[in-house]
Amino acid sequence: MRTLSAVHYDIKFQIRHGFYYAYALVSLLYIVFIRVMPADAREYLSIIVLLTDPTVLGFFFIGGIVLLEKDQNIFASLFITPLSLKEYVAAKLASLTMLSLLSSSVIATFAAPGSFNPLLLAVSVVSSSVFFTLAGLALAARVKKINGYIIASPFFLTPFILPLLEFMKLFSSPLFSLLPGYSSVKLLSGAYYGITPVEALYSITLIIIWDVLAYVWACSWFRKYIVAGIGGEGI
């Protein structure tokens, strides 16, 4: 129940601060942009858009949320309540992943209707959003100000999304197949162009491993740089 209440609070917070309105507008602009392109380019452009924006939106939003909560000194009282760190993280993941999936579904449905596998798209977006939100949470716990988050973000995020270069036929490396972005690209492109069972199984397994590692990483840094500083129990 505490987690559900925290999710409800987070969604209200995001609506109050315009997250949903902003992404409604962003999604509309993406749809218009893709729809005016030639029909044979819409699927490709949809994949690029989904991989570079809605899928990773949690990374950027979580930074703003956590740093705002730091500035408002919310953590000083948050973790003396029954809410645990696990429940706090779960609520953030659920609310931001929901926004990511909603935006992605709207863009995919109206930009190139009928050309994708909705289940595979959902698996790709949800699993990838979880990773990038957790990565953003780790970075937000480490930095002190929003300027530091903005400066560090490209260096922090880029190594994980390098496989996108391979999809765009700009650069390729065997090492890309070990990165979380590889799963994002494979599963999302598979939703449009098809994917073999072996590729799907590998991609899903890979992103789950990265999600688990990112969860441990985010909780560790959050506990070290935030919870320990306020005397909270953390778990």
TITITOR-959254 format. One record per residue: x, y, z of N, C-alpha, C in turn; residue in three letters. Coordinates in steps of 0.001 Angstrom, whole numbers. Example, Ala and Ser with C-alpha at 12.3 -4.5 7.8 and 13.67 -1.06 7.14 Angstrom:
# residues 2
SITE       npx       npy       npz      capx      capy      capz       cpx       cpy       cpz   residuo
SITE     13190     -5690      7800     12300     -4500      7800     13200     -3300      7800       ALA
SITE     12850     -2250      7080     13670     -1060      7140     12900        30      7870       SER
END
This chain:
# residues 235
SITE       npx       npy       npz      capx      capy      capz       cpx       cpy       cpz   residuo
SITE       809     -1212         0         0         0         0       847      1269         0       MET
SITE      1963      1240       752      2820      2434       788      3372      2736      -602       ARG
SITE      3746      1671     -1335      4293      1875     -2677      3239      2469     -3601       THR
SITE      2006      1949     -3537       923      2475     -4368       637      3934     -4032       LEU
SITE       665      4258     -2766       453      5647     -2353      1572      6545     -2878       SER
SITE      2809      6022     -2848      3948      6788     -3351      3852      6982     -4863       ALA
SITE      3397      5940     -5576      3198      6063     -7029      2140      7125     -7319       VAL
SITE      1056      7088     -6581       -21      8070     -6750       502      9483     -6508       HIS
SITE      1288      9652     -5459      1864     10960     -5153      2790     11414     -6283       TYR
SITE      3617     10491     -6790      4562     10856     -7848      3844     11280     -9125       ASP
SITE      2786     10563     -9479      2029     10924    -10680      1393     12301    -10508       ILE
SITE       825     12561     -9334       256     13889     -9067      1335     14960     -9144       LYS
SITE      2518     14661     -8619      3652     15592     -8672      4023     15881    -10125       PHE
SITE      4095     14836    -10944      4478     14994    -12345      3433     15780    -13126       GLN
SITE      2175     15537    -12846      1107     16296    -13509      1161     17761    -13079       ILE
SITE      1338     17979    -11784      1375     19349    -11247      2531     20152    -11833       ARG
SITE      3652     19480    -12098      4817     20169    -12657      4872     20096    -14184       HIS
SITE      3785     19647    -14794      3659     19744    -16247      4321     18656    -17054       GLY
SITE      4751     17564    -16422      5421     16502    -17175      4508     15934    -18267       PHE
SITE      3263     15636    -17896      2339     15005    -18836      1940     15974    -19945       TYR
SITE      1750     17222    -19604      1391     18214    -20623      2554     18418    -21592       TYR
SITE      3755     18466    -21042      4932     18655    -21887      5082     17498    -22854       ALA
SITE      4903     16274    -22361      5098     15124    -23233      3919     14890    -24167       TYR
SITE      2760     15415    -23838      1655     15385    -24793      2012     16248    -25997       ALA
SITE      2580     17427    -25725      2998     18317    -26810      4162     17722    -27595       LEU
SITE      5160     17196    -26879      6315     16587    -27544      5885     15424    -28423       VAL
SITE      4989     14586    -27909      4507     13436    -28676      3773     13886    -29931       SER
SITE      2975     14918    -29800      2241     15447    -30958      3205     15956    -32021       LEU
SITE      4239     16676    -31595      5217     17201    -32555      5951     16066    -33262       LEU
SITE      6307     15022    -32521      6962     13867    -33136      6046     13198    -34154       TYR
SITE      4782     13053    -33798      3824     12415    -34710      3699     13210    -36007       ILE
SITE      3564     14520    -35871      3447     15382    -37059      4710     15268    -37909       VAL
SITE      5871     15325    -37264      7135     15229    -37997      7233     13915    -38778       PHE
SITE      6916     12808    -38125      7035     11508    -38778      5997     11350    -39886       ILE
SITE      4798     11849    -39652      3719     11684    -40639      3969     12457    -41923       ARG
SITE      4719     13550    -41858      4995     14307    -43087      6157     13711    -43868       VAL
SITE      6847     12727    -43284      7932     12058    -43981      7379     11009    -44950       MET
SITE      8187     10575    -45923      7731      9517    -46833      7314      8273    -46062       PRO
SITE      6308      7571    -46570      5739      6420    -45866      6777      5347    -45573       ALA
SITE      7726      5147    -46500      8707      4075    -46304      9789      4439    -45276       ASP
SITE      9767      5686    -44776     10746      6109    -43768     10132      6207    -42374       ALA
SITE      8835      6030    -42258      8161      6305    -40991      8526      5293    -39907       ARG
SITE      8642      4035    -40269      8996      3032    -39263     10400      3297    -38715       GLU
SITE     11351      3562    -39611     12724      3843    -39208     12790      5071    -38304       TYR
SITE     12105      6121    -38691     12103      7349    -37900     11406      7139    -36552       LEU
SITE     10365      6329    -36539      9678      6039    -35283     10625      5368    -34301       SER
SITE     11418      4422    -34793     12380      3731    -33934     13408      4707    -33381       ILE
SITE     13948      5568    -34232     14941      6552    -33794     14347      7465    -32719       ILE
SITE     13143      7961    -32971     12491      8860    -32015     12245      8160    -30688       VAL
SITE     11728      6945    -30737     11404      6231    -29502     12658      5878    -28708       LEU
SITE     13733      5574    -29404     14977      5213    -28725     15671      6418    -28101       LEU
SITE     15495      7585    -28673     16246      8751    -28215     15443      9695    -27321       THR
SITE     14145      9432    -27168     13380     10337    -26316     12505      9620    -25287       ASP
SITE     11331      9107    -25648     10489      8522    -24596     11156      7412    -23789       PRO
SITE     11970      6602    -24440     12610      5492    -23738     13558      5981    -22645       THR
SITE     14207      7115    -22867     15189      7624    -21901     14675      8826    -21112       VAL
SITE     13384      9144    -21236     12884     10342    -20545     13052     10234    -19036       LEU
SITE     12965      8997    -18508     13126      8815    -17073     14484      9263    -16579       GLY
SITE     15508      9117    -17416     16859      9530    -17021     16904     11018    -16722       PHE
SITE     16247     11805    -17552     16292     13261    -17374     15302     13731    -16316       PHE
SITE     14110     13141    -16294     13119     13584    -15324     13514     13213    -13900       PHE
SITE     14090     12036    -13708     14440     11621    -12351     15504     12544    -11764       ILE
SITE     16382     13054    -12621     17391     13995    -12151     16757     15246    -11585       GLY
SITE     15800     15810    -12334     15118     17006    -11868     14321     16755    -10602       GLY
SITE     13664     15588    -10531     12831     15272     -9372     13674     15135     -8111       ILE
SITE     14733     14327     -8193     15564     14064     -7011     16267     15338     -6545       VAL
SITE     16797     16110     -7481     17499     17330     -7098     16545     18376     -6531       LEU
SITE     15303     18402     -7040     14297     19296     -6456     13965     18846     -5036       LEU
SITE     13835     17545     -4843     13561     17027     -3504     14733     17303     -2552       GLU
SITE     15949     17262     -3088     17116     17639     -2266     17011     19093     -1820       LYS
SITE     16739     19983     -2783     16669     21409     -2477     15560     21723     -1474       ASP
SITE     14469     20966     -1554     13343     21196      -646     13509     20457       676       GLN
SITE     14648     19768       823     14971     19043      2057     13919     17979      2412       ASN
SITE     13341     17383      1371     12300     16375      1577     12864     15106      2195       ILE
SITE     14099     14761      1836     14661     13494      2311     14889     13483      3819       PHE
SITE     15023     14649      4406     15247     14715      5854     14075     14119      6626       ALA
SITE     12874     14219      6050     11700     13659      6725     11171     12406      6053       SER
SITE     11516     12219      4774     10948     11101      4018     11312      9751      4603       LEU
SITE     12595      9547      4931     13036      8227      5353     12961      8006      6868       PHE
SITE     12333      8947      7570     11990      8639      8959     10532      8176      9030       ILE
SITE      9859      8171      7875      8522      7589      7754      8683      6095      7468       THR
SITE      7582      5341      7466      7688      3904      7150      8148      3613      5718       PRO
SITE      8114      4623      4833      8525      4403      3449      9997      4028      3382       LEU
SITE     10303      2922      2729     11685      2465      2603     12290      2949      1300       SER
SITE     13594      2795      1198     14274      3170       -35     13773      2328     -1202       LEU
SITE     13560      1046      -976     13051       176     -2038     11702       662     -2547       LYS
SITE     10841      1065     -1642      9513      1542     -2037      9610      2883     -2747       GLU
SITE     10506      3732     -2285     10726      5029     -2940     11184      4824     -4382       TYR
SITE     12168      3949     -4581     12694      3682     -5927     11626      3031     -6801       VAL
SITE     10893      2077     -6247      9844      1393     -7006      8780      2371     -7487       ALA
SITE      8429      3329     -6641      7416      4315     -7013      7909      5203     -8148       ALA
SITE      9158      5637     -8063      9725      6465     -9122      9777      5687    -10440       LYS
SITE     10194      4420    -10374     10267      3587    -11574      8883      3415    -12190       LEU
SITE      7903      3111    -11362      6555      2856    -11872      5964      4092    -12538       ALA
SITE      6068      5242    -11890      5445      6451    -12424      6121      6932    -13701       SER
SITE      7450      6912    -13731      8159      7395    -14917      8098      6397    -16065       LEU
SITE      8112      5111    -15755      7978      4103    -16807      6589      4175    -17427       THR
SITE      5578      4460    -16590      4220      4621    -17102      4142      5776    -18098       MET
SITE      4786      6887    -17757      4806      8038    -18656      5550      7706    -19942       LEU
SITE      6660      7014    -19823      7445      6619    -20988      6649      5701    -21913       SER
SITE      5974      4720    -21332      5186      3777    -22129      4001      4478    -22780       LEU
SITE      3359      5366    -22056      2212      6102    -22608      2637      6943    -23801       LEU
SITE      3722      7704    -23638      4212      8542    -24724      4638      7703    -25926       SER
SITE      5373      6629    -25677      5843      5762    -26756      4683      5124    -27510       SER
SITE      3674      4683    -26768      2517      4026    -27395      1757      5001    -28287       SER
SITE      1595      6228    -27819       884      7235    -28602      1652      7557    -29882       VAL
SITE      2954      7762    -29750      3778      8069    -30927      3745      6921    -31920       ILE
SITE      3963      5694    -31431      3988      4535    -32324      2639      4323    -33006       ALA
SITE      1560      4499    -32282       223      4236    -32823      -167      5215    -33914       THR
SITE       178      6481    -33737      -281      7499    -34680       763      7891    -35718       PHE
SITE      2041      7611    -35456      3071      7986    -36419      3175      6974    -37554       ALA
SITE      3104      5688    -37206      3163      4632    -38222      2174      3544    -37828       ALA
SITE       888      3818    -37902      -133      2910    -37372      -130      1534    -38042       PRO
SITE      -306       519    -37204      -442      -843    -37712       823     -1518    -38155       GLY
SITE      1993      -892    -37928      3234     -1446    -38477      4142     -2048    -37411       SER
SITE      3667     -2182    -36172      4542     -2672    -35109      3831     -3703    -34242       PHE
SITE      4656     -4477    -33527      4149     -5453    -32569      4019     -4752    -31212       ASN
SITE      2808     -4510    -30724      2641     -3717    -29493      3247     -4378    -28259       PRO
SITE      3205     -5704    -28184      3766     -6388    -27017      5274     -6228    -26966       LEU
SITE      5933     -6427    -28109      7387     -6293    -28151      7812     -4853    -27915       LEU
SITE      7035     -3914    -28437      7341     -2504    -28189      7243     -2194    -26699       LEU
SITE      6203     -2715    -26055      6022     -2464    -24624      7156     -3070    -23805       ALA
SITE      7569     -4283    -24157      8680     -4933    -23447      9953     -4111    -23592       VAL
SITE     10204     -3636    -24796     11403     -2833    -25052     11379     -1530    -24266       SER
SITE     10277      -812    -24342     10183       495    -23691     10249       362    -22173       VAL
SITE      9509      -576    -21613      9468      -732    -20153     10822     -1151    -19607       VAL
SITE     11422     -2182    -20204     12708     -2681    -19691     13808     -1641    -19853       SER
SITE     13783      -905    -20952     14799       124    -21176     14572      1330    -20277       SER
SITE     13315      1715    -20110     12998      2852    -19248     13431      2589    -17814       SER
SITE     13245      1369    -17352     13680      1009    -15999     15178      1236    -15850       VAL
SITE     15954       768    -16831     17410       938    -16735     17800      2407    -16716       PHE
SITE     17296      3182    -17660     17730      4573    -17774     17243      5425    -16597       PHE
SITE     16074      5108    -16060     15613      5820    -14870     16513      5527    -13675       THR
SITE     16899      4268    -13516     17802      3897    -12426     19176      4539    -12595       LEU
SITE     19673      4590    -13828     20955      5247    -14080     20869      6728    -13728       ALA
SITE     19749      7354    -14092     19552      8756    -13736     19444      8965    -12242       GLY
SITE     18816      8020    -11555     18697      8100    -10104     20073      8026     -9445       LEU
SITE     20928      7146     -9949     22287      7031     -9407     23050      8337     -9579       ALA
SITE     22973      8911    -10770     23683     10164    -11030     23109     11304    -10177       LEU
SITE     21785     11368    -10061     21155     12429     -9273     21541     12339     -7800       ALA
SITE     21731     11113     -7315     22161     10958     -5925     23578     11466     -5724       ALA
SITE     24391     11370     -6763     25814     11726     -6652     26068     13213     -6791       ARG
SITE     25359     13904     -7702     25621     15325     -7928     24820     16172     -6950       VAL
SITE     25186     17433     -6853     24552     18319     -5878     23592     19324     -6512       LYS
SITE     23864     19713     -7757     23052     20736     -8396     22635     20297     -9797       LYS
SITE     21568     20915    -10307     21045     20556    -11618     22073     20824    -12715       ILE
SITE     22886     21880    -12540     23917     22168    -13542     24918     21012    -13646       ASN
SITE     25276     20448    -12492     26182     19309    -12490     25562     18108    -13172       GLY
SITE     24264     17921    -12984     23558     16800    -13622     23553     16972    -15137       TYR
SITE     23264     18186    -15581     23211     18457    -17022     24580     18253    -17664       ILE
SITE     25634     18726    -16998     26990     18586    -17542     27424     17128    -17586       ILE
SITE     27092     16383    -16530     27541     14991    -16443     26719     14045    -17309       ALA
SITE     25493     14405    -17620     24573     13492    -18300     25106     12913    -19615       SER
SITE     25644     13738    -20535     26128     13150    -21797     27229     12122    -21592       PRO
SITE     28162     12405    -20683     29259     11469    -20423     28746     10200    -19737       PHE
SITE     27735     10372    -18937     27161      9273    -18157     26297      8368    -19024       PHE
SITE     25540      8983    -19939     24527      8272    -20713     25056      7679    -22014       LEU
SITE     25955      8402    -22686     26401      8008    -24020     26928      6581    -24124       THR
SITE     27785      6108    -23205     28295      4731    -23352     27201      3674    -23417       PRO
SITE     26069      3938    -22782     25008      2935    -22742     24181      2907    -24025       PHE
SITE     24197      3991    -24803     23353      4059    -25996     24144      3987    -27298       ILE
SITE     25417      3622    -27206     26240      3495    -28407     25678      2537    -29454       LEU
SITE     24985      1447    -29077     24425       553    -30106     23483      1236    -31086       PRO
SITE     22966      2399    -30725     22122      3131    -31661     22909      3513    -32912       LEU
SITE     24212      3733    -32765     25053      4061    -33926     25071      2920    -34932       LEU
SITE     25040      1697    -34413     25021       534    -35295     23707       453    -36052       GLU
SITE     22611       720    -35379     21306       715    -36042     21254      1770    -37143       PHE
SITE     21887      2915    -36895     21894      3997    -37878     22988      3817    -38926       MET
SITE     23723      2692    -38829     24800      2341    -39781     25916      3382    -39801       LYS
SITE     26237      3918    -38627     27307      4895    -38507     28588      4275    -37968       LEU
SITE     28441      3307    -37056     29605      2667    -36452     29154      1367    -35807       PHE
SITE     30036       380    -35837     29674      -915    -35283     30834     -1490    -34483       SER
SITE     30517     -2261    -33457     31532     -2929    -32653     30913     -4159    -31997       SER
SITE     31663     -5262    -31896     31143     -6453    -31205     30798     -6168    -29743       PRO
SITE     31461     -5178    -29140     31216     -4849    -27732     29825     -4256    -27510       LEU
SITE     29225     -3744    -28574     27893     -3162    -28439     26880     -4191    -27936       PHE
SITE     27113     -5456    -28258     26160     -6507    -27896     26127     -6781    -26397       SER
SITE     26998     -6109    -25637     27024     -6271    -24184     26368     -5099    -23458       LEU
SITE     25982     -4073    -24194     25447     -2854    -23586     23923     -2881    -23517       LEU
SITE     23340     -2193    -22549     21877     -2184    -22437     21186     -1595    -23660       PRO
SITE     21852      -629    -24297     21276       -51    -25500     21097     -1049    -26622       GLY
SITE     21894     -2114    -26611     21763     -3168    -27624     20381     -3809    -27525       TYR
SITE     19963     -4099    -26296     18633     -4687    -26092     17539     -3722    -26531       SER
SITE     17704     -2451    -26180     16707     -1451    -26564     16537     -1412    -28075       SER
SITE     17665     -1366    -28783     17640     -1289    -30241     17057     -2557    -30838       VAL
SITE     17543     -3715    -30392     17102     -4987    -30960     15610     -5227    -30752       LYS
SITE     15145     -4983    -29530     13742     -5258    -29228     12812     -4262    -29922       LEU
SITE     13205     -2993    -29942     12344     -1996    -30563     12337     -2141    -32084       LEU
SITE     13501     -2349    -32679     13529     -2581    -34128     12819     -3887    -34468       SER
SITE     12923     -4881    -33548     12210     -6137    -33752     10709     -5963    -33729       GLY
SITE     10235     -4979    -32975      8798     -4705    -32924      8280     -4225    -34280       ALA
SITE      9158     -3643    -35067      8767     -3147    -36395      9179     -4085    -37531       TYR
SITE     10375     -4625    -37433     10919     -5402    -38552     10970     -6909    -38299       TYR
SITE     10661     -7322    -37077     10739     -8730    -36729     12062     -9072    -36059       GLY
SITE     12044    -10144    -35252     13233    -10554    -34522     13158    -12063    -34291       ILE
SITE     14284    -12730    -34325     14297    -14166    -34099     14103    -14459    -32615       THR
SITE     13581    -15633    -32275     13415    -15986    -30854     14726    -15925    -30079       PRO
SITE     15829    -16354    -30706     17128    -16337    -30034     17547    -14899    -29735       VAL
SITE     17394    -14009    -30709     17749    -12601    -30504     16869    -11973    -29424       GLU
SITE     15589    -12311    -29446     14674    -11756    -28448     15038    -12235    -27045       ALA
SITE     15328    -13533    -26918     15684    -14094    -25613     16971    -13474    -25092       LEU
SITE     17974    -13341    -25967     19238    -12736    -25546     19028    -11285    -25120       TYR
SITE     18284    -10543    -25916     18074     -9123    -25627     17315     -8921    -24326       SER
SITE     16296     -9722    -24089     15519     -9594    -22860     16361     -9978    -21645       ILE
SITE     17135    -11065    -21782     18009    -11490    -20678     19044    -10422    -20368       THR
SITE     19634     -9850    -21419     20664     -8824    -21247     20114     -7600    -20523       LEU
SITE     18956     -7120    -20935     18429     -5899    -20318     17965     -6165    -18885       ILE
SITE     17494     -7372    -18602     17125     -7702    -17220     18362     -7680    -16326       ILE
SITE     19466     -8240    -16822     20716     -8212    -16056     21143     -6780    -15789       ILE
SITE     21081     -5938    -16818     21454     -4532    -16645     20500     -3812    -15697       TRP
SITE     19208     -4149    -15755     18243     -3526    -14846     18573     -3870    -13386       ASP
SITE     18916     -5118    -13152     19267     -5543    -11791     20534     -4829    -11320       VAL
SITE     21547     -4779    -12194     22791     -4089    -11838     22537     -2602    -11577       LEU
SITE     21706     -2000    -12404     21393      -577    -12238     20633      -336    -10939       ALA
SITE     19765     -1270    -10574     19020     -1132     -9315     19970     -1171     -8113       TYR
SITE     20883     -2126     -8126     21861     -2234     -7035     22721      -977     -6979       VAL
SITE     23151      -522     -8135     23982       685     -8252     23234      1915     -7718       TRP
SITE     22001      2118     -8185     21229      3295     -7786     20957      3289     -6282       ALA
SITE     20565      2140     -5747     20286      2058     -4304     21550      2291     -3488       CYS
SITE     22665      1764     -3978     23930      1925     -3260     24336      3391     -3196       SER
SITE     24293      4087     -4321     24676      5501     -4341     23669      6353     -3591       TRP
SITE     22381      6007     -3698     21365      6778     -2985     21558      6628     -1478       PHE
SITE     21840      5416     -1066     22066      5156       360     23324      5887       843       ARG
SITE     24375      5856         9     25653      6441       407     25623      7959       421       LYS
SITE     25034      8571      -619     25156     10012      -760     23941     10793      -235       TYR
SITE     22820     10113       -18     21633     10819       470     21159     10277      1817       ILE
SITE     20818      9003      1871     20223      8444      3087     21200      8494      4269       VAL
SITE     22453      8141      4015     23443      8152      5105     23622      9541      5681       ALA
SITE     23451     10540      4832     23643     11904      5285     22526     12442      6151       GLY
SITE     21361     11747      6137     20239     12235      6954     19908     11259      8081       ILE
SITE     20715     10192      8167     20496      9262      9259     19361      8299      9050       GLY
SITE     18907      8161      7771     17823      7238      7490     18310      5810      7459       GLY
SITE     17385      4854      7494     17792      3462      7490     18062      2958      6089       GLU
SITE     17412      3518      5084     17705      3195      3690     16979      2010      3129       GLY
SITE     16750       953      3890     16089      -228      3339     14903      -595      4221       ILE
END
